[in-house]
Amino acid sequence: MATQRKEAKTNMSQLLPLELIDKCIGSKLWIIMKGDKELVGTLRGFDAYVNMVLDDVTEYDFAPEGKKVTKLDSILLNGNNISILVPGGKPTES
């Protein structure tokens, strides 16, 4: 019985949030911001506050007037404004 519990513990996958973000370096991220903005870009680096450096960024701004799309070479994103990170994800076209 004790060996079954031990095996169950070692089989459980534990991944901390910053470890998941670290695994995404060099990959595309879909970032949903507080407010009406979303970003898709390649993660180059981040810090403990989840401030991020992104390359090849597409910014989607959803305003009452309609959707505005802006292409950017590189940005430094403040982690305080991030709501959701989707590794490898991209927004649906609508």
LINLINUR-V222640 format. One line per field, one symbol per residue. ss: DSSP state (H for helix, E for strand, C for the rest). psi: psi as a letter, one per 30 degrees, with the letter a starting at -180 (. if undefined). burial: I if it has 24 or more other C-alpha atoms within 12 Angstrom, else O. A space follows every 10 residues. Layout:
BEGIN
ss->???
psi->???
burial->???
END
This chain:
BEGIN
ss->CHHHHHHHHH HCCCCCHHHH HHHCCCCEEE EEECCCEEEE EEEEEECCCC CEEEEEEEEE EEECCEEEEE EEEEEEECHH HEEEEEECCC CCCC
psi->eeeeeeeeef fkkkjlefee eeffkflkkk kklkbhkkkk lkkfllafgg kkkklhkkkk jjlfflkkkk kkekljkkff gkekkjkgll lkj.
burial->OOOOOOOOOO OOOOOOOOOO IOOIIOIIII IIIOOOIIII IIIIIIOOOI OIIIIOIIII OOOOOOOOOO OOOOIIIOOO OOOOIIIOOO OOOO
END
